[in-house]
Each structure stands twice: as structure tokens, then as C-alpha cells.
Amino acid sequence: MSGGYGYGDSEPVEECGCCGGLARAEFCDVGVGYAQVSEYRCTQCGASPTTVRDGAGRYVVSWEQPSSPSSLGEVVTGYLIL
Ligand SMILES: [Zn+2]
């Protein structure tokens, strides 16, 4: 995925397909404007858009949430303790 915006333009944002919240990506100043350097991620539920093919073979955007924060936290905590 690529994208970006020029100097003086406002940062592009997306609407989350899961909760309707604000999804933002990271942008990096590349000298002629800003280039997108990360996927969009919802600031409310953490979902990111992925492109999948529907039953008719068309590409559609599907918003998917990451694995639950609680299970991820357990893994991280385990590593910290060890
Ligand atoms: Zn969301």
C-alpha cells in the first residue's frame, strides 16, 4: 500500500470499517511531501484494512481487528518475567 500527501495538505484519514472510528497511518517527510509508511490503523479499536477477494472475485477492503489485547498482553508479560 502506498500513499501520501503534499506540503500544505491535511493528513488523510480513513473511517474504520469496524467501529466507525478514526483510522490514521504514519507518514514520513520525504522531501517533496509526505509518504505513507504504515498501514492505516483505527485509533479506537486497532483494526486495520486488508484487501480480500469476495465471492465474485472482486477486491474489497475488509477491516480486521488484531488478536485480543488481553492475550497479547499475557504473551508480552511472560517474556518480561522470563
Ligand atoms: Zn475501529
PDB file of the backbone (N, CA, C, O) and the ligand in Angstrom, with CONECT records:
HET     ZN  A 101       1
ATOM      1  N   MET A   1       0.846  -1.188   0.000  1.00  0.00           N
ATOM      2  CA  MET A   1       0.000   0.000   0.000  1.00  0.00           C
ATOM      3  C   MET A   1       0.888   1.247   0.000  1.00  0.00           C
ATOM      4  O   MET A   1       1.886   1.299   0.718  1.00  0.00           O
ATOM      5  N   SER A   2       0.537   2.213  -0.776  1.00  0.00           N
ATOM      6  CA  SER A   2       1.306   3.445  -0.791  1.00  0.00           C
ATOM      7  C   SER A   2       0.366   4.624  -0.885  1.00  0.00           C
ATOM      8  O   SER A   2      -0.765   4.513  -1.360  1.00  0.00           O
ATOM      9  N   GLY A   3       0.849   5.724  -0.433  1.00  0.00           N
ATOM     10  CA  GLY A   3       0.036   6.919  -0.475  1.00  0.00           C
ATOM     11  C   GLY A   3       0.815   8.051   0.140  1.00  0.00           C
ATOM     12  O   GLY A   3       1.967   7.882   0.540  1.00  0.00           O
ATOM     13  N   GLY A   4       0.206   9.172   0.214  1.00  0.00           N
ATOM     14  CA  GLY A   4       0.904  10.290   0.807  1.00  0.00           C
ATOM     15  C   GLY A   4       0.141  11.569   0.542  1.00  0.00           C
ATOM     16  O   GLY A   4      -0.975  11.559   0.023  1.00  0.00           O
ATOM     17  N   TYR A   5       0.762  12.656   0.907  1.00  0.00           N
ATOM     18  CA  TYR A   5       0.134  13.949   0.672  1.00  0.00           C
ATOM     19  C   TYR A   5       1.213  15.009   0.604  1.00  0.00           C
ATOM     20  O   TYR A   5       2.326  14.804   1.088  1.00  0.00           O
ATOM     21  N   GLY A   6       0.889  16.132   0.009  1.00  0.00           N
ATOM     22  CA  GLY A   6       1.872  17.174  -0.189  1.00  0.00           C
ATOM     23  C   GLY A   6       1.887  18.175   0.940  1.00  0.00           C
ATOM     24  O   GLY A   6       0.993  18.203   1.787  1.00  0.00           O
ATOM     25  N   TYR A   7       2.918  18.997   0.936  1.00  0.00           N
ATOM     26  CA  TYR A   7       3.008  20.049   1.945  1.00  0.00           C
ATOM     27  C   TYR A   7       1.788  20.949   1.835  1.00  0.00           C
ATOM     28  O   TYR A   7       1.359  21.302   0.737  1.00  0.00           O
ATOM     29  N   GLY A   8       1.249  21.309   2.960  1.00  0.00           N
ATOM     30  CA  GLY A   8       0.101  22.196   2.956  1.00  0.00           C
ATOM     31  C   GLY A   8      -1.223  21.466   2.915  1.00  0.00           C
ATOM     32  O   GLY A   8      -2.266  22.051   3.205  1.00  0.00           O
ATOM     33  N   ASP A   9      -1.189  20.174   2.551  1.00  0.00           N
ATOM     34  CA  ASP A   9      -2.423  19.398   2.569  1.00  0.00           C
ATOM     35  C   ASP A   9      -2.627  18.828   3.961  1.00  0.00           C
ATOM     36  O   ASP A   9      -1.673  18.661   4.721  1.00  0.00           O
ATOM     37  N   SER A  10      -3.872  18.532   4.288  1.00  0.00           N
ATOM     38  CA  SER A  10      -4.129  17.929   5.585  1.00  0.00           C
ATOM     39  C   SER A  10      -3.873  16.432   5.507  1.00  0.00           C
ATOM     40  O   SER A  10      -4.015  15.815   4.451  1.00  0.00           O
ATOM     41  N   GLU A  11      -3.496  15.866   6.632  1.00  0.00           N
ATOM     42  CA  GLU A  11      -3.200  14.435   6.687  1.00  0.00           C
ATOM     43  C   GLU A  11      -4.441  13.625   6.354  1.00  0.00           C
ATOM     44  O   GLU A  11      -5.494  13.847   6.952  1.00  0.00           O
ATOM     45  N   PRO A  12      -4.342  12.683   5.405  1.00  0.00           N
ATOM     46  CA  PRO A  12      -5.506  11.865   5.068  1.00  0.00           C
ATOM     47  C   PRO A  12      -5.835  10.866   6.178  1.00  0.00           C
ATOM     48  O   PRO A  12      -4.939  10.275   6.782  1.00  0.00           O
ATOM     49  N   VAL A  13      -7.097  10.693   6.429  1.00  0.00           N
ATOM     50  CA  VAL A  13      -7.534   9.727   7.429  1.00  0.00           C
ATOM     51  C   VAL A  13      -8.614   8.848   6.814  1.00  0.00           C
ATOM     52  O   VAL A  13      -9.234   9.213   5.815  1.00  0.00           O
ATOM     53  N   GLU A  14      -8.827   7.697   7.416  1.00  0.00           N
ATOM     54  CA  GLU A  14      -9.851   6.778   6.935  1.00  0.00           C
ATOM     55  C   GLU A  14     -10.854   6.550   8.055  1.00  0.00           C
ATOM     56  O   GLU A  14     -10.567   6.784   9.229  1.00  0.00           O
ATOM     57  N   GLU A  15     -12.036   6.088   7.666  1.00  0.00           N
ATOM     58  CA  GLU A  15     -13.042   5.740   8.662  1.00  0.00           C
ATOM     59  C   GLU A  15     -12.974   4.243   8.895  1.00  0.00           C
ATOM     60  O   GLU A  15     -13.007   3.458   7.947  1.00  0.00           O
ATOM     61  N   CYS A  16     -12.880   3.848  10.154  1.00  0.00           N
ATOM     62  CA  CYS A  16     -12.781   2.437  10.490  1.00  0.00           C
ATOM     63  C   CYS A  16     -14.036   1.683  10.067  1.00  0.00           C
ATOM     64  O   CYS A  16     -15.159   2.127  10.307  1.00  0.00           O
ATOM     65  N   GLY A  17     -13.819   0.530   9.431  1.00  0.00           N
ATOM     66  CA  GLY A  17     -14.944  -0.267   8.987  1.00  0.00           C
ATOM     67  C   GLY A  17     -15.541  -1.120  10.094  1.00  0.00           C
ATOM     68  O   GLY A  17     -16.594  -1.731   9.910  1.00  0.00           O
ATOM     69  N   CYS A  18     -14.874  -1.165  11.244  1.00  0.00           N
ATOM     70  CA  CYS A  18     -15.384  -1.953  12.369  1.00  0.00           C
ATOM     71  C   CYS A  18     -16.222  -1.109  13.314  1.00  0.00           C
ATOM     72  O   CYS A  18     -17.340  -1.489  13.662  1.00  0.00           O
ATOM     73  N   CYS A  19     -15.689   0.040  13.732  1.00  0.00           N
ATOM     74  CA  CYS A  19     -16.380   0.827  14.749  1.00  0.00           C
ATOM     75  C   CYS A  19     -16.715   2.236  14.274  1.00  0.00           C
ATOM     76  O   CYS A  19     -17.376   2.991  14.986  1.00  0.00           O
ATOM     77  N   GLY A  20     -16.261   2.593  13.072  1.00  0.00           N
ATOM     78  CA  GLY A  20     -16.549   3.929  12.567  1.00  0.00           C
ATOM     79  C   GLY A  20     -15.626   4.990  13.138  1.00  0.00           C
ATOM     80  O   GLY A  20     -15.831   6.185  12.925  1.00  0.00           O
ATOM     81  N   GLY A  21     -14.617   4.550  13.857  1.00  0.00           N
ATOM     82  CA  GLY A  21     -13.683   5.494  14.454  1.00  0.00           C
ATOM     83  C   GLY A  21     -12.688   6.029  13.444  1.00  0.00           C
ATOM     84  O   GLY A  21     -12.741   5.698  12.259  1.00  0.00           O
ATOM     85  N   LEU A  22     -11.795   6.847  13.922  1.00  0.00           N
ATOM     86  CA  LEU A  22     -10.790   7.479  13.069  1.00  0.00           C
ATOM     87  C   LEU A  22      -9.583   6.568  12.909  1.00  0.00           C
ATOM     88  O   LEU A  22      -8.996   6.119  13.894  1.00  0.00           O
ATOM     89  N   ALA A  23      -9.220   6.300  11.660  1.00  0.00           N
ATOM     90  CA  ALA A  23      -8.050   5.469  11.389  1.00  0.00           C
ATOM     91  C   ALA A  23      -6.965   6.349  10.782  1.00  0.00           C
ATOM     92  O   ALA A  23      -7.220   7.123   9.859  1.00  0.00           O
ATOM     93  N   ARG A  24      -5.765   6.221  11.306  1.00  0.00           N
ATOM     94  CA  ARG A  24      -4.661   7.046  10.834  1.00  0.00           C
ATOM     95  C   ARG A  24      -3.477   6.171  10.474  1.00  0.00           C
ATOM     96  O   ARG A  24      -3.316   5.070  11.000  1.00  0.00           O
ATOM     97  N   ALA A  25      -2.651   6.675   9.571  1.00  0.00           N
ATOM     98  CA  ALA A  25      -1.424   5.984   9.183  1.00  0.00           C
ATOM     99  C   ALA A  25      -0.255   6.887   9.553  1.00  0.00           C
ATOM    100  O   ALA A  25      -0.432   8.069   9.848  1.00  0.00           O
ATOM    101  N   GLU A  26       0.930   6.313   9.532  1.00  0.00           N
ATOM    102  CA  GLU A  26       2.121   7.110   9.781  1.00  0.00           C
ATOM    103  C   GLU A  26       2.649   7.631   8.452  1.00  0.00           C
ATOM    104  O   GLU A  26       2.630   6.928   7.442  1.00  0.00           O
ATOM    105  N   PHE A  27       3.114   8.861   8.467  1.00  0.00           N
ATOM    106  CA  PHE A  27       3.660   9.468   7.261  1.00  0.00           C
ATOM    107  C   PHE A  27       5.045  10.008   7.554  1.00  0.00           C
ATOM    108  O   PHE A  27       5.329  10.475   8.657  1.00  0.00           O
ATOM    109  N   CYS A  28       5.898   9.936   6.550  1.00  0.00           N
ATOM    110  CA  CYS A  28       7.280  10.380   6.706  1.00  0.00           C
ATOM    111  C   CYS A  28       7.582  11.475   5.692  1.00  0.00           C
ATOM    112  O   CYS A  28       7.203  11.371   4.525  1.00  0.00           O
ATOM    113  N   ASP A  29       8.262  12.520   6.138  1.00  0.00           N
ATOM    114  CA  ASP A  29       8.662  13.604   5.245  1.00  0.00           C
ATOM    115  C   ASP A  29       9.756  13.102   4.309  1.00  0.00           C
ATOM    116  O   ASP A  29      10.843  12.738   4.760  1.00  0.00           O
ATOM    117  N   VAL A  30       9.473  13.081   3.014  1.00  0.00           N
ATOM    118  CA  VAL A  30      10.452  12.558   2.047  1.00  0.00           C
ATOM    119  C   VAL A  30      11.021  13.653   1.155  1.00  0.00           C
ATOM    120  O   VAL A  30      11.597  13.359   0.108  1.00  0.00           O
ATOM    121  N   GLY A  31      10.868  14.897   1.550  1.00  0.00           N
ATOM    122  CA  GLY A  31      11.487  15.985   0.809  1.00  0.00           C
ATOM    123  C   GLY A  31      10.569  16.674  -0.181  1.00  0.00           C
ATOM    124  O   GLY A  31      10.694  17.877  -0.408  1.00  0.00           O
ATOM    125  N   VAL A  32       9.651  15.930  -0.772  1.00  0.00           N
ATOM    126  CA  VAL A  32       8.720  16.523  -1.736  1.00  0.00           C
ATOM    127  C   VAL A  32       7.289  16.433  -1.232  1.00  0.00           C
ATOM    128  O   VAL A  32       6.345  16.800  -1.930  1.00  0.00           O
ATOM    129  N   GLY A  33       7.146  15.937  -0.008  1.00  0.00           N
ATOM    130  CA  GLY A  33       5.815  15.763   0.563  1.00  0.00           C
ATOM    131  C   GLY A  33       5.918  14.694   1.628  1.00  0.00           C
ATOM    132  O   GLY A  33       6.996  14.418   2.154  1.00  0.00           O
ATOM    133  N   TYR A  34       4.798  14.106   1.934  1.00  0.00           N
ATOM    134  CA  TYR A  34       4.785  13.066   2.946  1.00  0.00           C
ATOM    135  C   TYR A  34       4.388  11.735   2.329  1.00  0.00           C
ATOM    136  O   TYR A  34       3.395  11.659   1.604  1.00  0.00           O
ATOM    137  N   ALA A  35       5.151  10.687   2.607  1.00  0.00           N
ATOM    138  CA  ALA A  35       4.851   9.366   2.079  1.00  0.00           C
ATOM    139  C   ALA A  35       4.305   8.492   3.199  1.00  0.00           C
ATOM    140  O   ALA A  35       4.766   8.557   4.338  1.00  0.00           O
ATOM    141  N   GLN A  36       3.328   7.683   2.859  1.00  0.00           N
ATOM    142  CA  GLN A  36       2.736   6.789   3.857  1.00  0.00           C
ATOM    143  C   GLN A  36       3.716   5.672   4.170  1.00  0.00           C
ATOM    144  O   GLN A  36       4.218   5.017   3.256  1.00  0.00           O
ATOM    145  N   VAL A  37       3.997   5.443   5.444  1.00  0.00           N
ATOM    146  CA  VAL A  37       4.978   4.432   5.822  1.00  0.00           C
ATOM    147  C   VAL A  37       4.377   3.311   6.666  1.00  0.00           C
ATOM    148  O   VAL A  37       5.087   2.379   7.045  1.00  0.00           O
ATOM    149  N   SER A  38       3.100   3.386   6.960  1.00  0.00           N
ATOM    150  CA  SER A  38       2.484   2.291   7.702  1.00  0.00           C
ATOM    151  C   SER A  38       1.037   2.151   7.278  1.00  0.00           C
ATOM    152  O   SER A  38       0.458   3.057   6.678  1.00  0.00           O
ATOM    153  N   GLU A  39       0.462   1.009   7.596  1.00  0.00           N
ATOM    154  CA  GLU A  39      -0.943   0.787   7.276  1.00  0.00           C
ATOM    155  C   GLU A  39      -1.818   1.687   8.146  1.00  0.00           C
ATOM    156  O   GLU A  39      -1.414   2.136   9.219  1.00  0.00           O
ATOM    157  N   TYR A  40      -3.012   1.931   7.652  1.00  0.00           N
ATOM    158  CA  TYR A  40      -3.978   2.648   8.486  1.00  0.00           C
ATOM    159  C   TYR A  40      -4.356   1.765   9.653  1.00  0.00           C
ATOM    160  O   TYR A  40      -4.471   0.549   9.503  1.00  0.00           O
ATOM    161  N   ARG A  41      -4.548   2.359  10.803  1.00  0.00           N
ATOM    162  CA  ARG A  41      -4.969   1.617  11.979  1.00  0.00           C
ATOM    163  C   ARG A  41      -5.951   2.477  12.759  1.00  0.00           C
ATOM    164  O   ARG A  41      -5.727   3.668  12.978  1.00  0.00           O
ATOM    165  N   CYS A  42      -7.033   1.851  13.168  1.00  0.00           N
ATOM    166  CA  CYS A  42      -8.058   2.574  13.907  1.00  0.00           C
ATOM    167  C   CYS A  42      -7.528   3.008  15.270  1.00  0.00           C
ATOM    168  O   CYS A  42      -6.938   2.211  15.999  1.00  0.00           O
ATOM    169  N   THR A  43      -7.744   4.277  15.608  1.00  0.00           N
ATOM    170  CA  THR A  43      -7.266   4.771  16.891  1.00  0.00           C
ATOM    171  C   THR A  43      -8.177   4.324  18.026  1.00  0.00           C
ATOM    172  O   THR A  43      -7.835   4.504  19.194  1.00  0.00           O
ATOM    173  N   GLN A  44      -9.343   3.739  17.699  1.00  0.00           N
ATOM    174  CA  GLN A  44     -10.276   3.336  18.738  1.00  0.00           C
ATOM    175  C   GLN A  44     -10.231   1.835  19.012  1.00  0.00           C
ATOM    176  O   GLN A  44     -10.157   1.417  20.168  1.00  0.00           O
ATOM    177  N   CYS A  45     -10.276   1.021  17.952  1.00  0.00           N
ATOM    178  CA  CYS A  45     -10.334  -0.428  18.174  1.00  0.00           C
ATOM    179  C   CYS A  45      -9.107  -1.150  17.631  1.00  0.00           C
ATOM    180  O   CYS A  45      -8.965  -2.353  17.849  1.00  0.00           O
ATOM    181  N   GLY A  46      -8.226  -0.456  16.935  1.00  0.00           N
ATOM    182  CA  GLY A  46      -6.992  -1.071  16.458  1.00  0.00           C
ATOM    183  C   GLY A  46      -7.114  -1.852  15.164  1.00  0.00           C
ATOM    184  O   GLY A  46      -6.157  -2.501  14.741  1.00  0.00           O
ATOM    185  N   ALA A  47      -8.282  -1.800  14.525  1.00  0.00           N
ATOM    186  CA  ALA A  47      -8.460  -2.559  13.281  1.00  0.00           C
ATOM    187  C   ALA A  47      -7.660  -1.931  12.147  1.00  0.00           C
ATOM    188  O   ALA A  47      -7.430  -0.722  12.124  1.00  0.00           O
ATOM    189  N   SER A  48      -7.236  -2.783  11.198  1.00  0.00           N
ATOM    190  CA  SER A  48      -6.519  -2.315  10.018  1.00  0.00           C
ATOM    191  C   SER A  48      -7.228  -2.849   8.778  1.00  0.00           C
ATOM    192  O   SER A  48      -7.814  -3.931   8.817  1.00  0.00           O
ATOM    193  N   PRO A  49      -7.181  -2.091   7.670  1.00  0.00           N
ATOM    194  CA  PRO A  49      -7.816  -2.559   6.440  1.00  0.00           C
ATOM    195  C   PRO A  49      -6.925  -3.553   5.708  1.00  0.00           C
ATOM    196  O   PRO A  49      -5.719  -3.345   5.580  1.00  0.00           O
ATOM    197  N   THR A  50      -7.525  -4.623   5.235  1.00  0.00           N
ATOM    198  CA  THR A  50      -6.810  -5.564   4.394  1.00  0.00           C
ATOM    199  C   THR A  50      -7.643  -5.780   3.141  1.00  0.00           C
ATOM    200  O   THR A  50      -8.871  -5.700   3.180  1.00  0.00           O
ATOM    201  N   THR A  51      -6.979  -6.051   2.044  1.00  0.00           N
ATOM    202  CA  THR A  51      -7.688  -6.260   0.788  1.00  0.00           C
ATOM    203  C   THR A  51      -7.935  -7.758   0.605  1.00  0.00           C
ATOM    204  O   THR A  51      -6.998  -8.556   0.626  1.00  0.00           O
ATOM    205  N   VAL A  52      -9.171  -8.120   0.431  1.00  0.00           N
ATOM    206  CA  VAL A  52      -9.528  -9.523   0.238  1.00  0.00           C
ATOM    207  C   VAL A  52     -10.416  -9.626  -0.999  1.00  0.00           C
ATOM    208  O   VAL A  52     -10.963  -8.629  -1.471  1.00  0.00           O
ATOM    209  N   ARG A  53     -10.550 -10.844  -1.515  1.00  0.00           N
ATOM    210  CA  ARG A  53     -11.420 -11.041  -2.679  1.00  0.00           C
ATOM    211  C   ARG A  53     -12.754 -11.599  -2.192  1.00  0.00           C
ATOM    212  O   ARG A  53     -12.804 -12.530  -1.389  1.00  0.00           O
ATOM    213  N   ASP A  54     -13.820 -11.008  -2.696  1.00  0.00           N
ATOM    214  CA  ASP A  54     -15.135 -11.509  -2.312  1.00  0.00           C
ATOM    215  C   ASP A  54     -15.517 -12.682  -3.215  1.00  0.00           C
ATOM    216  O   ASP A  54     -14.716 -13.130  -4.036  1.00  0.00           O
ATOM    217  N   GLY A  55     -16.733 -13.168  -3.057  1.00  0.00           N
ATOM    218  CA  GLY A  55     -17.168 -14.342  -3.789  1.00  0.00           C
ATOM    219  C   GLY A  55     -17.151 -14.178  -5.289  1.00  0.00           C
ATOM    220  O   GLY A  55     -17.057 -15.162  -6.022  1.00  0.00           O
ATOM    221  N   ALA A  56     -17.240 -12.935  -5.760  1.00  0.00           N
ATOM    222  CA  ALA A  56     -17.257 -12.675  -7.192  1.00  0.00           C
ATOM    223  C   ALA A  56     -15.870 -12.374  -7.737  1.00  0.00           C
ATOM    224  O   ALA A  56     -15.718 -12.036  -8.911  1.00  0.00           O
ATOM    225  N   GLY A  57     -14.860 -12.497  -6.889  1.00  0.00           N
ATOM    226  CA  GLY A  57     -13.501 -12.265  -7.339  1.00  0.00           C
ATOM    227  C   GLY A  57     -13.093 -10.809  -7.355  1.00  0.00           C
ATOM    228  O   GLY A  57     -12.026 -10.468  -7.866  1.00  0.00           O
ATOM    229  N   ARG A  58     -13.927  -9.945  -6.801  1.00  0.00           N
ATOM    230  CA  ARG A  58     -13.567  -8.533  -6.752  1.00  0.00           C
ATOM    231  C   ARG A  58     -12.761  -8.254  -5.494  1.00  0.00           C
ATOM    232  O   ARG A  58     -12.948  -8.899  -4.462  1.00  0.00           O
ATOM    233  N   TYR A  59     -11.881  -7.303  -5.594  1.00  0.00           N
ATOM    234  CA  TYR A  59     -11.099  -6.926  -4.426  1.00  0.00           C
ATOM    235  C   TYR A  59     -11.903  -5.943  -3.578  1.00  0.00           C
ATOM    236  O   TYR A  59     -12.372  -4.917  -4.071  1.00  0.00           O
ATOM    237  N   VAL A  60     -12.051  -6.262  -2.336  1.00  0.00           N
ATOM    238  CA  VAL A  60     -12.775  -5.391  -1.424  1.00  0.00           C
ATOM    239  C   VAL A  60     -11.927  -5.193  -0.171  1.00  0.00           C
ATOM    240  O   VAL A  60     -11.084  -6.023   0.170  1.00  0.00           O
ATOM    241  N   VAL A  61     -12.171  -4.085   0.496  1.00  0.00           N
ATOM    242  CA  VAL A  61     -11.424  -3.783   1.711  1.00  0.00           C
ATOM    243  C   VAL A  61     -12.178  -4.344   2.914  1.00  0.00           C
ATOM    244  O   VAL A  61     -13.365  -4.078   3.103  1.00  0.00           O
ATOM    245  N   SER A  62     -11.474  -5.111   3.708  1.00  0.00           N
ATOM    246  CA  SER A  62     -12.064  -5.677   4.916  1.00  0.00           C
ATOM    247  C   SER A  62     -11.273  -5.196   6.115  1.00  0.00           C
ATOM    248  O   SER A  62     -10.049  -5.317   6.150  1.00  0.00           O
ATOM    249  N   TRP A  63     -11.964  -4.657   7.086  1.00  0.00           N
ATOM    250  CA  TRP A  63     -11.298  -4.185   8.299  1.00  0.00           C
ATOM    251  C   TRP A  63     -11.252  -5.315   9.307  1.00  0.00           C
ATOM    252  O   TRP A  63     -12.278  -5.910   9.636  1.00  0.00           O
ATOM    253  N   GLU A  64     -10.065  -5.606   9.790  1.00  0.00           N
ATOM    254  CA  GLU A  64      -9.919  -6.706  10.740  1.00  0.00           C
ATOM    255  C   GLU A  64      -9.179  -6.226  11.982  1.00  0.00           C
ATOM    256  O   GLU A  64      -8.201  -5.482  11.906  1.00  0.00           O
ATOM    257  N   GLN A  65      -9.674  -6.673  13.110  1.00  0.00           N
ATOM    258  CA  GLN A  65      -9.046  -6.294  14.372  1.00  0.00           C
ATOM    259  C   GLN A  65      -7.936  -7.274  14.722  1.00  0.00           C
ATOM    260  O   GLN A  65      -8.020  -8.451  14.372  1.00  0.00           O
ATOM    261  N   PRO A  66      -6.909  -6.810  15.400  1.00  0.00           N
ATOM    262  CA  PRO A  66      -5.819  -7.698  15.815  1.00  0.00           C
ATOM    263  C   PRO A  66      -6.303  -8.645  16.898  1.00  0.00           C
ATOM    264  O   PRO A  66      -7.410  -8.495  17.414  1.00  0.00           O
ATOM    265  N   SER A  67      -5.474  -9.615  17.238  1.00  0.00           N
ATOM    266  CA  SER A  67      -5.846 -10.538  18.299  1.00  0.00           C
ATOM    267  C   SER A  67      -6.100  -9.752  19.578  1.00  0.00           C
ATOM    268  O   SER A  67      -5.586  -8.645  19.743  1.00  0.00           O
ATOM    269  N   SER A  68      -6.870 -10.305  20.458  1.00  0.00           N
ATOM    270  CA  SER A  68      -7.345  -9.557  21.608  1.00  0.00           C
ATOM    271  C   SER A  68      -6.181  -9.026  22.443  1.00  0.00           C
ATOM    272  O   SER A  68      -5.188  -9.723  22.651  1.00  0.00           O
ATOM    273  N   PRO A  69      -6.311  -7.790  22.917  1.00  0.00           N
ATOM    274  CA  PRO A  69      -5.244  -7.177  23.704  1.00  0.00           C
ATOM    275  C   PRO A  69      -4.886  -7.984  24.945  1.00  0.00           C
ATOM    276  O   PRO A  69      -3.729  -7.984  25.367  1.00  0.00           O
ATOM    277  N   SER A  70      -5.861  -8.673  25.538  1.00  0.00           N
ATOM    278  CA  SER A  70      -5.575  -9.405  26.764  1.00  0.00           C
ATOM    279  C   SER A  70      -4.614 -10.564  26.504  1.00  0.00           C
ATOM    280  O   SER A  70      -3.671 -10.762  27.270  1.00  0.00           O
ATOM    281  N   SER A  71      -4.839 -11.335  25.435  1.00  0.00           N
ATOM    282  CA  SER A  71      -3.946 -12.454  25.157  1.00  0.00           C
ATOM    283  C   SER A  71      -2.574 -11.951  24.738  1.00  0.00           C
ATOM    284  O   SER A  71      -1.557 -12.551  25.083  1.00  0.00           O
ATOM    285  N   LEU A  72      -2.544 -10.850  23.995  1.00  0.00           N
ATOM    286  CA  LEU A  72      -1.265 -10.284  23.585  1.00  0.00           C
ATOM    287  C   LEU A  72      -0.510  -9.804  24.833  1.00  0.00           C
ATOM    288  O   LEU A  72       0.704  -9.981  24.936  1.00  0.00           O
ATOM    289  N   GLY A  73      -1.226  -9.206  25.763  1.00  0.00           N
ATOM    290  CA  GLY A  73      -0.601  -8.727  26.986  1.00  0.00           C
ATOM    291  C   GLY A  73      -0.006  -9.865  27.791  1.00  0.00           C
ATOM    292  O   GLY A  73       1.051  -9.703  28.401  1.00  0.00           O
ATOM    293  N   GLU A  74      -0.659 -11.001  27.804  1.00  0.00           N
ATOM    294  CA  GLU A  74      -0.138 -12.145  28.539  1.00  0.00           C
ATOM    295  C   GLU A  74       1.190 -12.600  27.958  1.00  0.00           C
ATOM    296  O   GLU A  74       2.125 -12.914  28.694  1.00  0.00           O
ATOM    297  N   VAL A  75       1.267 -12.635  26.634  1.00  0.00           N
ATOM    298  CA  VAL A  75       2.499 -13.057  25.982  1.00  0.00           C
ATOM    299  C   VAL A  75       3.633 -12.088  26.314  1.00  0.00           C
ATOM    300  O   VAL A  75       4.734 -12.501  26.677  1.00  0.00           O
ATOM    301  N   VAL A  76       3.344 -10.800  26.185  1.00  0.00           N
ATOM    302  CA  VAL A  76       4.375  -9.794  26.457  1.00  0.00           C
ATOM    303  C   VAL A  76       4.817  -9.873  27.912  1.00  0.00           C
ATOM    304  O   VAL A  76       6.011  -9.815  28.206  1.00  0.00           O
ATOM    305  N   THR A  77       3.863 -10.003  28.816  1.00  0.00           N
ATOM    306  CA  THR A  77       4.195 -10.092  30.235  1.00  0.00           C
ATOM    307  C   THR A  77       5.068 -11.308  30.508  1.00  0.00           C
ATOM    308  O   THR A  77       6.013 -11.241  31.294  1.00  0.00           O
ATOM    309  N   GLY A  78       4.745 -12.421  29.856  1.00  0.00           N
ATOM    310  CA  GLY A  78       5.533 -13.624  30.059  1.00  0.00           C
ATOM    311  C   GLY A  78       6.980 -13.434  29.675  1.00  0.00           C
ATOM    312  O   GLY A  78       7.882 -13.890  30.378  1.00  0.00           O
ATOM    313  N   TYR A  79       7.206 -12.765  28.563  1.00  0.00           N
ATOM    314  CA  TYR A  79       8.590 -12.532  28.132  1.00  0.00           C
ATOM    315  C   TYR A  79       9.314 -11.628  29.110  1.00  0.00           C
ATOM    316  O   TYR A  79      10.494 -11.822  29.400  1.00  0.00           O
ATOM    317  N   LEU A  80       8.590 -10.633  29.617  1.00  0.00           N
ATOM    318  CA  LEU A  80       9.239  -9.706  30.542  1.00  0.00           C
ATOM    319  C   LEU A  80       9.651 -10.406  31.818  1.00  0.00           C
ATOM    320  O   LEU A  80      10.715 -10.123  32.369  1.00  0.00           O
ATOM    321  N   ILE A  81       8.808 -11.328  32.300  1.00  0.00           N
ATOM    322  CA  ILE A  81       9.104 -12.037  33.544  1.00  0.00           C
ATOM    323  C   ILE A  81      10.299 -12.972  33.322  1.00  0.00           C
ATOM    324  O   ILE A  81      11.182 -13.059  34.175  1.00  0.00           O
ATOM    325  N   LEU A  82      10.330 -13.670  32.178  1.00  0.00           N
ATOM    326  CA  LEU A  82      11.435 -14.569  31.919  1.00  0.00           C
ATOM    327  C   LEU A  82      12.701 -13.765  31.638  1.00  0.00           C
ATOM    328  O   LEU A  82      13.759 -14.345  31.393  1.00  0.00           O
TER     329      LEU A  82
HETATM  330 ZN    ZN A 101     -12.314   0.828  14.819  1.00  0.00          ZN2+
END
